[in-house]
Amino acid sequence: MDSSDSVLVERPEPWLAIVLLNREPVRNAISARMASALFERLHELESEPSLRVLIVTGAGSKAFSSGADLKERHRMTPRQRGEHTRGIKAAADLLWSFPVPVIAAIRGYALAGGAELAIACDLRVASDDAVLGFPEVRMGIFPGAGATERLPRLVGASRARHLLFTGRKIDADQALQIGLIDSMVPNDYVMNEAIRIARDIASQSPQAVQALKRAIRISEIEPVDRAAGLIADLRANLDAGADYDEGLQAFAERRPPSWSVDT
C-alpha cells in the first residue's frame, strides 16, 4: 500500500467529502506516509468551492485510528520520531482550521494520535463500542498533535488532566457524558448518523456556517476583547450578505431559502 492508498477521498455529493483512513489491518495506525497523505488530501479539499461538510472516518468497524504506527516508530531515530509527530500534528491542525465543518465518524478505537485527529474535528459521532484515550504517558511521552491544547477546551481542564496523566481509555458512554463525543449510535449506523448531521449542516447558509466556524475558532484562541471585535466584523459582513437577504425573504414567503452558492 502506497501513501495514496492509505488515505482515500470519496465525494458522494458535491457538498460532501468523506476522508477515509485506510490501513484497516493495523487499525488505521498512522504511518509517516499516511500522515503526509492525509495532509495533502485535506489541503486539496480545503479550496473546493462546492464543499460544505467534511467527514473523517477509518476503514472497517474496529478502529477510527489506533494512533501513530508504533512498529514503524520503534525503528525511527529520535529526529524521525519528531518528524512523524509533526506530520500528524500538521494534519490535525488543518482539520481544526478547515474552512467547513468537519465531523469525525468513530467506530471502535480512537487512541493517541487517532484521538487527536478526532478532537481536531468540530463534531464527533461514535459507535457504542468505541474506546477513546490518550495513552502516550504509558510509553514515556505525552501527546504531540494537539491534545494538550484542545482536550481541556473540550472536556474541561480537570477531566483533561485525568485522561492525560493516567493514559486511561474510556468507553463511548463515558466519552458522551464528559463531552468528548457528541452522539453515540450502534456501530453499523455511525456513517448514517454522520451523514445525517452533515446534510442538516449543508442545508443551512454556507456563508453563515463558515463564518460561525471562524467565530468559534477565534473565541478559542483570542482574548475576549479582541475576539468580540473580530466576531462582530464577521457578523457585520453577514448582515450585508446575500444569504441574509434571502433568509429574510424566504421567511416572509414561507418557503425554503435558496442560498447563494447552492449546487
C-alpha angles and dihedrals in degrees: 000000000000126000094267090057093050093066119037129186124209125189106196089164131017089245095048135064125184116201112201123202097215113195098100097160090063096037090261092295110185113246121190090257092048091052090052092047092050091052091048094050092048091047090053092049099047092074095049104121095203095050116109104161135023125203121198119196143153129249115259130010100276105067144018085194132320090212132250117001098258095188088059092042092052088065094048130099117240088259092052091048089055091049090050092053092047089052092055091045092051090056092046092049090051091051089050093051096036110137096234130045116283123208122198111213103201124194117174120332125022105172139160109330090007091057089047090057089050095052090048087065122086097237135018126209112186138186119246088246094052121130120200132184151130104235098165094113088066088066096046098263138083131230113288104183102073108292093117089057102035106033096064090052090050103045103011130267097272096050090044091053091051094051094044098041094049101033086224120171118219133198126240095263092056091043090054092049093055096040097251088126128027102213139010127209136159114290094252092055101049096099092042090054093045091051091046090055091043091053091050091052092045091055090063127081108292090210092053095044094050092045089048091052090052090048092053092048091049090052090053097054107027131071113261097254095049092042091053092055095047092047091049088056090053090051092048090055090053092048088062095039131112093237093060091051089050093046092053092045092048090050091051091048094043094234136118112273122250105218122217096250100037112152 
